[in-house]
Amino acid sequence: MKMAEEDYELLPHREIQRLKEEISKLKGGEAIGTDKDLKKAVSDLSEKIDSMNEILEEASKDLREEDKEAEIIKDKIDPIMNKMVELGEQNQKIAKGLIAINDVVNEKLEELTRLVEELRTMATDIKEMKMDIRKLSGRAAGPVMPEPTITPGPPTVPPPPAPGEGPQRMEIKPPKKRGLFG
């Protein structure tokens, strides 16, 4: 009565035959997935992993060498970059100095231009005063002094006096004052 208590299932004859063939193959060691195939697959996998480890070690060495080269290059480039920064700062200072010099030169040029104009005006005023003095003194026909001219360029130096001649002093006498009636 024990058999009635066990569960069972009906299988087709073909399925039973297939299972019998697989069991006989397993017993003979011909089936796929046997220990031999499994050992070969594990061995192939181990070889591939070893090969991959060698490749990774070589890559790691290459990266370390590249890091060393990069560090060497960085050590060489850093001083150059620092000098470039210093040069940039010096160029800024030089540019500011040149601008300041240009401003000063422009200021002085404006002052000189103004002074030249004032001197020209004064020369014209002096000419007019001389003419007025001549008219007042009644010596319109007297000796005429050459008018001073302002010429641009370097001043001319008179030749030295001949031997025996010393510097002569010229006295300028003011015109005599006359009364209102003569």
Residue pairs with C-beta under 8 A, 6 or more apart in sequence:
22 31
25 31
26 34
29 35
29 36
116 150
119 150
120 150
123 147
123 148
123 150
126 148
127 147
130 145
133 175
134 140
134 142
136 175
137 175
161 167
